[in-house]
Amino acid sequence: MRYETLSRSEENEHGIISVKEIVSILKHIAEHATQVALYYADGNYFVLSTLLGVNDKGLWLEQSTNERDNKRILESEDLILVSIHLDVKVQFSAKQARSVEYQGYSAFHLPLPKCIYRLQRRESFRLEIPSAKPLRCVIPIGEPGAVQPREVSLMDISVGGMKLTYAEGDIELVQGQSYENCQIKLPDMGTISVTMIVRGLSSLPTKSGHNIKRAGCQFINLSAASNILLQRYVNSMQRVKNTV
């Protein structure tokens, strides 16, 4: 689990600053005893450890069996921690490690990070939309002054794009064409506005003789606010899926 050096735009794209969400992610890592890589000495060395506990003030990390590593970790001004949450890499920085005892274990105590990064890339995980909680996309069709919104269902979605499904005749999408100001309402989170370009079209015949269309679409220049909201929706649905 190698740490990554992030650009400012990547920090904005992947960062989570909600204390409630940070605590939830770290508690999940602790409860599942997922390994944590703790980098120290300017990121040149690391030890593998486990999270022993988390609250809204800080976290407890099991110390190494190597006292030399422990001493150098306590002397390091900057620490980087890397782990896995729901099959996605998470990373955050920490300072001020203290040596403490936690439920009988020799531990490092670290302040709760102000931000953690879920490094889920655009080309990676796509969330399949459950039929019990459908998502719909409203696409404005037509020339300015004569726009007619059309609503279609989503089959899956990620921060990179989505797959749409609709009945033949409901809407006519054109491969290679872009569509601006498409609205997707994310339950309990809000509505995002996206510009999409249709990358692929397919048609499936049904027993009734009608065709079901599918369209693979890519998001273009997704805003930071929409990106964050969409990632939170995907993360939330992943958590629900993993607790079922």
PyMOL commands that set and color helices and strands:
alter all, ss='L'
color gray80, all
select helices_A, chain A and resi 8-14+19-31+67-75+224-243
alter helices_A, ss='H'
color red, helices_A
select strands_A, chain A and resi 15-16+35-40+45-54+58-62+79-85+88-94+98-102+105-111+116-118+127-128+136-141+148-157+161-167+178-186+190-205+211-220
alter strands_A, ss='S'
color yellow, strands_A
deselect
rebuild
show_as cartoon
